[in-house]
Amino acid sequence: MVAEIYWGLPVIFYLFLAGLGAGALTVSAYVYLRGNGGAFGEDHVTVARYGAFLAPIPVIFGCWLLIFELGSFQVGDWFKWINLYLVINLSPMSIGTWLLTLFIGTSLVYACTFVPFMPMLGLNREGLKRALAWVNVPLGISVAVYTGVLLGAMAARPFWNTPLVALLFLLSSLSTGTALILFARAMLPGKGADAAAKKGFHHSNYLLTFSDTLLIGFEIVAIFLFLIFAYLTVGDVRHAISVIMLGGSLAVPFWIGVVAIGLILPALAELYYVVPKLVYHREFAVPRSIELIVPAAVIVGGFMLRYVVVIAGQITGPIGI
């Protein structure tokens, strides 16, 4: 076991917040591109607006934490972070720097297109909004995948060195981004006074909840494949995975924080309300307490996933090193 933990909470929060914002932007842009003719109907602009306003905030704060972790706030090193732009190569850190910079720029402009009075955007605001949405879907996915590739590129860490980490982070980003939009819609007023507005609100929340349930299902499959791959592998990988198995030092945060709180319980709660609507076409109306608790649990589970993965990769390494 390796005692030193070089990447602590600032890096963990950075990976989590970058994925959270990337997921929210991807969902927002996708829903907007589907348009009024898509499944969300007239409520697609409202859903897209929530995602657009929320997406830049966690990414900007996460990048600030990363700069802090790099020591740029020490006396005499205020501009140390500029080195990230001066060194240009194909390393995950260099590519990620430019991805995040582009993400922050485009997501901020995209959010501004939803502000009612913004004359500097020109007359063809809808055209700009749609063009940015086309850019933001692959850009959001790229940032979400990058957070996993950043870890997976380290061959000396067998816990990280698998493409399943990038896949798992992508699915988690989309799931937590969807949950963030659901949580914000439950927190903020404005469901609409008339029956048509309330019906549109419930229908769009049903689609978001159903999508989140599918994403959680894919996450569970990805985790199963990750564990099976490691269990069937001898040597370093199987040794590394032991820290999250029963009796391991990270077993409790993994099985309770990630699997139970972040995946199983939210999935069961969502299915409880989704299945009657899906099978029997009943009205989808979730109590406000559930609208708040379930997305919050998904978001907490997304953070715990990054915590477990980042710490596990550092306290384990190739046997003999």
C-alpha positions in Angstrom: 0.0 0.0 0.0 1.2 3.5 -0.7 0.7 5.9 2.2 1.1 9.2 0.4 -2.1 10.9 -1.0 -0.9 13.5 -3.4 -4.3 14.2 -5.0 -6.8 15.2 -2.2 -10.1 16.9 -2.0 -9.3 19.8 -4.4 -8.6 17.4 -7.3 -11.6 15.2 -6.3 -13.9 18.1 -6.3 -12.4 19.4 -9.6 -13.1 16.0 -11.3 -16.6 15.9 -9.8 -17.5 19.5 -10.7 -16.1 19.3 -14.2 -18.2 16.2 -14.8 -21.3 17.8 -13.2 -21.1 20.9 -15.4 -20.3 18.9 -18.5 -23.3 16.6 -18.0 -25.7 19.6 -17.4 -24.5 21.3 -20.6 -24.8 18.1 -22.7 -28.3 17.5 -21.5 -29.3 21.2 -22.0 -27.9 21.4 -25.6 -29.4 18.0 -26.6 -32.8 18.9 -25.3 -32.7 22.3 -27.1 -31.6 20.7 -30.4 -34.6 18.2 -30.2 -36.8 21.3 -30.3 -40.5 21.7 -29.9 -41.1 18.7 -32.1 -39.1 16.4 -29.7 -40.4 14.6 -26.7 -40.1 17.6 -24.4 -42.5 19.7 -26.4 -42.8 23.4 -25.6 -41.0 22.8 -22.3 -37.7 22.1 -24.0 -36.6 25.7 -23.8 -37.2 25.7 -20.0 -35.2 22.5 -19.5 -32.4 23.8 -21.7 -32.3 27.1 -19.9 -31.8 25.4 -16.5 -28.9 23.4 -17.9 -27.4 26.3 -19.6 -27.4 28.5 -16.5 -26.1 25.8 -14.2 -23.4 24.2 -16.4 -20.6 26.9 -16.3 -20.8 27.4 -12.5 -19.4 24.1 -11.3 -16.7 23.9 -14.0 -15.4 27.4 -13.3 -15.3 26.6 -9.5 -13.6 23.3 -10.2 -10.9 24.9 -12.4 -10.3 27.4 -9.6 -9.7 24.5 -7.2 -7.3 22.9 -9.7 -5.3 26.1 -10.0 -5.3 26.2 -6.2 -4.0 22.7 -6.0 -1.2 23.5 -8.5 0.1 26.1 -6.0 -0.7 29.2 -8.0 -1.9 31.0 -4.8 1.5 30.7 -3.0 3.4 33.9 -2.7 5.4 34.5 -5.9 3.5 31.9 -7.9 0.3 33.8 -8.7 0.6 33.1 -12.4 1.9 29.5 -12.3 -1.2 28.2 -13.9 -0.3 30.0 -17.2 2.2 27.1 -17.7 -0.7 24.9 -18.6 -1.1 27.0 -21.8 2.6 27.4 -22.6 3.2 23.7 -22.8 1.2 22.4 -25.7 1.4 18.6 -26.5 -0.9 15.6 -26.7 -0.8 14.9 -22.9 -4.2 14.6 -21.2 -3.4 17.6 -19.0 -2.6 19.8 -22.0 -5.7 18.7 -24.0 -7.8 19.0 -20.9 -6.7 22.6 -20.3 -7.8 23.7 -23.8 -11.0 21.7 -23.6 -12.0 23.3 -20.3 -11.1 26.8 -21.6 -13.3 26.3 -24.7 -16.0 24.8 -22.5 -16.2 27.7 -20.2 -16.2 30.2 -23.1 -18.9 28.5 -25.1 -21.1 27.6 -22.1 -21.1 31.2 -20.9 -22.1 32.6 -24.3 -24.7 29.8 -24.6 -26.1 30.8 -21.2 -26.3 34.4 -22.3 -28.4 33.5 -25.3 -31.2 32.5 -22.8 -31.1 35.9 -21.1 -34.1 37.9 -22.4 -32.2 41.2 -22.8 -28.8 40.7 -24.3 -28.5 43.0 -27.4 -24.8 42.4 -28.0 -25.6 38.9 -29.2 -27.1 40.2 -32.4 -30.4 39.8 -34.1 -30.1 36.1 -35.0 -30.0 34.9 -31.4 -31.8 31.6 -32.1 -29.3 30.8 -34.8 -26.4 31.4 -32.4 -28.1 29.4 -29.7 -28.6 26.4 -32.0 -25.0 26.6 -33.4 -23.6 26.7 -29.8 -25.8 23.8 -28.9 -24.3 21.7 -31.7 -20.9 22.6 -30.4 -21.7 22.0 -26.7 -23.0 18.4 -27.1 -19.7 16.9 -28.2 -17.8 19.4 -26.1 -19.7 18.4 -23.0 -19.1 14.7 -23.7 -15.4 15.4 -24.3 -15.0 17.1 -21.0 -16.8 14.4 -19.2 -14.7 11.7 -20.8 -11.5 13.7 -20.3 -11.9 13.5 -16.5 -11.6 9.7 -16.7 -8.9 9.7 -19.4 -6.8 11.9 -17.2 -6.6 9.1 -14.7 -6.7 6.2 -17.1 -3.6 7.4 -18.9 -1.5 6.6 -15.8 -0.3 3.1 -16.5 1.5 2.8 -13.2 -1.8 2.8 -11.4 -3.7 -0.4 -12.3 -6.9 0.8 -10.6 -7.1 3.7 -13.1 -5.5 2.1 -16.1 -8.7 0.9 -17.8 -11.0 2.6 -20.4 -13.9 1.6 -18.1 -13.0 4.5 -15.8 -13.6 7.0 -18.6 -16.9 5.3 -19.5 -18.0 5.3 -15.9 -17.1 9.0 -15.5 -19.1 9.8 -18.7 -22.2 8.0 -17.5 -21.9 9.5 -14.1 -21.5 13.0 -15.5 -24.7 12.7 -17.6 -26.6 11.3 -14.7 -25.5 13.9 -12.2 -26.0 16.7 -14.8 -29.6 15.5 -15.3 -30.0 15.2 -11.5 -28.8 18.8 -11.1 -31.4 20.1 -13.5 -34.1 18.1 -11.7 -32.9 19.4 -8.4 -32.9 23.0 -9.6 -36.4 22.8 -11.0 -37.7 21.4 -7.7 -35.9 24.1 -5.7 -36.9 27.1 -7.8 -40.6 28.3 -8.2 -42.2 28.8 -11.6 -44.0 25.6 -12.4 -46.7 27.6 -14.0 -50.2 28.6 -12.9 -52.3 26.9 -15.5 -52.9 23.2 -16.1 -51.1 23.2 -19.4 -47.9 24.6 -17.8 -48.1 22.1 -15.0 -48.7 19.2 -17.4 -45.6 20.2 -19.4 -43.5 20.5 -16.2 -44.5 17.0 -15.1 -44.0 15.5 -18.5 -40.5 17.0 -18.9 -39.5 15.9 -15.4 -40.8 12.4 -16.3 -38.5 12.3 -19.3 -35.5 13.6 -17.3 -36.2 11.1 -14.5 -36.6 8.2 -17.0 -33.4 9.2 -18.7 -31.6 9.3 -15.4 -32.9 5.9 -14.5 -31.4 4.5 -17.7 -28.1 6.2 -17.1 -28.0 4.7 -13.6 -28.6 1.3 -15.1 -25.7 1.8 -17.5 -23.5 2.9 -14.6 -24.4 -0.2 -12.6 -23.4 -2.3 -15.7 -20.2 -0.4 -16.1 -19.3 -1.0 -12.4 -20.1 -4.7 -12.8 -17.9 -5.0 -15.8 -15.1 -3.0 -14.0 -15.3 -5.4 -11.0 -15.5 -8.6 -13.2 -12.6 -7.5 -15.3 -10.4 -6.8 -12.3 -11.5 -10.0 -10.5 -10.7 -12.2 -13.5 -7.3 -10.6 -13.8 -4.3 -11.8 -11.8 -1.6 -9.6 -10.3 -1.6 -5.8 -10.0 -5.2 -5.1 -11.1 -6.8 -7.8 -8.9 -4.7 -6.5 -6.0 -5.8 -2.9 -6.6 -9.5 -3.8 -6.7 -9.3 -5.4 -3.3 -9.5 -2.0 -1.5 -13.1 -1.6 -2.5 -14.2 -5.2 -1.9 -15.6 -6.4 1.4 -13.0 -5.8 4.1 -11.1 -3.2 2.0 -10.3 0.2 3.3 -12.7 1.9 0.8 -15.4 -0.8 0.9 -17.8 1.4 3.0 -17.6 4.6 0.8 -17.9 2.5 -2.3 -20.7 0.1 -1.5 -22.7 2.6 0.7 -21.8 5.9 -0.8 -21.5 5.0 -4.5 -23.6 1.9 -5.0 -26.4 2.2 -2.4 -26.9 6.0 -2.0 -25.8 7.0 -5.5 -27.3 4.3 -7.6 -29.6 1.6 -6.1 -31.8 3.8 -3.9 -32.3 6.6 -6.5 -33.0 4.0 -9.2 -35.6 2.2 -7.1 -37.3 5.6 -6.2 -37.3 6.7 -9.8 -38.7 3.4 -11.0 -41.5 3.6 -8.4 -42.8 6.8 -10.2 -41.6 6.1 -13.7 -43.1 2.6 -14.2 -46.8 3.6 -13.6 -46.4 6.4 -16.2 -44.5 4.2 -18.6 -46.7 1.1 -18.4 -50.1 2.3 -17.3 -49.9 5.9 -18.7 -50.8 7.3 -15.3 -50.0 10.9 -14.3 -46.4 11.5 -13.3 -46.5 13.6 -10.2 -43.7 13.2 -7.7 -43.8 14.7 -4.2 -41.5 17.7 -3.8 -39.5 16.0 -1.1 -38.7 13.1 -3.5 -37.9 15.6 -6.2 -35.2 17.0 -4.0 -33.9 13.9 -2.2 -33.4 11.6 -5.2 -31.4 14.0 -7.4 -29.4 15.1 -4.3 -28.6 11.4 -3.7 -27.5 10.9 -7.3 -25.2 14.0 -7.0 -23.7 12.8 -3.7 -23.1 9.4 -5.3 -21.3 11.1 -8.2 -19.0 12.8 -5.8 -18.3 9.6 -3.9 -17.5 7.8 -7.1 -14.7 10.3 -7.8 -13.5 10.1 -4.2 -13.2 6.3 -4.2 -11.6 6.1 -7.6 -9.0 8.9 -6.9 -8.1 7.6 -3.5 -8.0 4.0 -4.5 -5.7 4.7 -7.4 -3.2 6.3 -5.0 -3.2 3.9 -2.2 -2.7 1.0 -4.5 0.0 0.4 -7.1 1.9 -2.3 -8.9 2.9 -5.0 -6.5 6.6 -4.7 -5.5 6.8 -0.9 -5.9 
